[in-house]
Amino acid sequence: MHSVSARLARYGKMFTLAGLLSGAFLGPVVAQAEWSAVVAAAKKEGLVYVYQSQHSTPHWQSVVKDFESRYGVKVQVYDARASEMTEKIRVEQTAGRYLADIEFHGRTSILQQRETDFVQKHGGMPNTVNLREEFPADEYSVPAWVQNVCFLYNTSLVKPDESPREWKDLLDPRWKGKMLTDDMRVLGTGQTLFAVFYKVYGKAFLEKLQAQDLVIDRDLRMGSRRVARGEFPILLTQQIALASDLNGLPIKVVLPSDGCPYTPIRSAMLRGAPHPNAARLFMNHFIDMQSQVTYGNAWVGTVVKGVTEKLATPESRAFAQVKLMGEIDYNDRVEMLDLAKKMMK
């Protein structure tokens, strides 16, 4: 029997080839008449059920409300951590209980779900013609946004001349026991940071970071607020977007000079989706220019061409052009989870 790692490696190669060959299939070739029929069928279905991990952010809610207003299709949402969402999908799909239509998930998670046949082909959509070259769609999933991870500090607790500017600055003994982090031992922001650090800086760097006595908080939004309130000087795993509504508070988001780990979030239609046309319409809506500008103004990385110049503030434009350090490699995903469980105790 082949090992999981071997199967993932084989499947990763298959995906690379599929991605190279899929361009002719995607949304740009969807005829207007076909898309009009999809829209009509979606309105008749009247509902789309979405699994996601946006923590009820205002920008998510804004895009959802716009969709409901524009098409008259109700959006029902299950909001949970990436690890919880993954398990919910696994249980439901294995049992043949097809409840959800779409998931918004990390690229590597969706690739693994392709191997287990938990997702289905979406059929194409018009707005994929506007995607940035570095974030292409494929026949199973479509880019939605980019979850950039940096760090945050409290400006009342950290003096300007002491403020960390690079990731290695967080190894300074003065920060021992004073940093919050997301859990690196489960899927999510913390695991992204762990895997990218391992690849870029090596095991020794992570061992030194673990020795800093990190304090785990699995509520990402609450972590930002705890730093803003002064409970801790630094949040190690700051999704940039989750700090956008803290303006005016004593916090500073740092874009390290060596770059930011990131997770490309994609939408995928789940197998047996009960509302496939509404699902397809919602996936297309998320890469509409208006939706992407809404996300960009909330400091989220966007996937559509021409967004940056439309953003409202210097901060949002700067965060739209963040230096990307790397993401979790698909073939290393299982190994990185296992390693984090051993190291980050």
C-alpha positions, 0 to 999 in steps of 0.5 A, a space after each residue: 500500500 502506498 504511503 500518504 506522503 507518496 500519494 500526496 506527492 503523486 497527486 501534487 504532480 498531477 495538479 501541476 500538470 492539470 493547472 498548466 492544461 486547464 486554461 482553455 476550460 475556465 471562465 473566459 470561455 463561458 458563453 453569455 447564454 450559458 451564464 444567464 441560465 446559471 444565474 436564472 437557475 441560482 435564483 430559483 435555487 434561492 440558497 447557497 450554504 458556505 463553509 468558511 473561516 472568516 470569523 464574521 469579519 465586516 468585509 465578508 459580511 459586506 460581500 455576502 450582503 451585496 450578493 444577496 441584494 444583487 441576486 436575491 439568493 440567501 447565503 447560509 454560513 458555517 464559520 469555524 477554524 480551518 481544522 474544524 471545517 476540514 473535519 466537518 467536511 470529511 465527516 459529512 462527505 464520508 457519510 454521504 450527507 451533502 449539506 454544504 455547497 461551497 468551501 473557502 479553504 486553503 489551496 493545499 486543503 482543497 488539493 487533498 480533498 480532490 484526492 478523497 473526492 470531496 470536491 467537484 468541478 465547478 463548470 467555469 465562470 466569467 470573472 476568472 478572466 480577471 485573475 492575476 497570473 500568479 493566482 490562476 483558477 483550475 477546474 476544481 477551485 477558484 482563488 478568492 483572496 490571500 491571507 497574509 500573515 505578519 506580526 502586530 505589536 502594542 505601541 504603548 508597550 514596545 518602544 519605537 527603537 525596540 520594535 521588531 522589524 524582521 522575524 529574527 528580531 522576535 528571538 530577542 530574550 526580552 520577548 520571552 513569555 510575552 508573545 501570543 501565537 495561533 496554534 501551530 499544531 493544527 491547520 490554520 494561520 499558526 501552521 502556515 507560519 510554522 511550515 514556511 519558517 521551517 522551509 526558509 529558516 530551518 529547524 533551529 530557528 523554530 526551536 529558538 522560537 519555541 523556547 520563547 515560551 509562546 502563549 497560544 490563543 486559538 481565537 485570531 480576532 481575540 488575539 489582536 484585541 488582547 494585544 491592543 488592550 495591552 495584555 501582551 506586547 506582540 501577536 506573532 501570527 497576525 492575519 493582516 486583515 484582522 487588524 483593519 478594524 483596530 485603527 485608532 488603538 495603540 497597535 502597529 502591523 509590521 510587514 517584516 523586511 524578509 516577507 510574510 507567509 501566506 495562505 491562498 484561499 480558494 473557493 471550491 464546490 463540494 461534491 453533491 452540492 445541493 445548490 450547484 448553480 447558486 454555488 457557482 454564482 457565489 464563487 464568481 461573485 467573490 472575484 467580482 471587482 467590487 468584492 475584491 476592492 471591499 477585501 483590499 480596503 480591509 487589508 486582505 490580499 486580493 487575486 484580481 488584476 487592477 485592484 490596488 489602484 482602486 483602494 482607498 488608503 495608503 495602508 490598504 495599498 501597502 498591504 496589497 503589495 506585501 512581499 510574499 515569503 511563501 506558503 505551505 508546500 502541498 507535498 509537505 503538509 502532513 509532515 509539517 503538521 506532525 513535526 509541529 506537534 512534536 516541536 511546539 509543545 
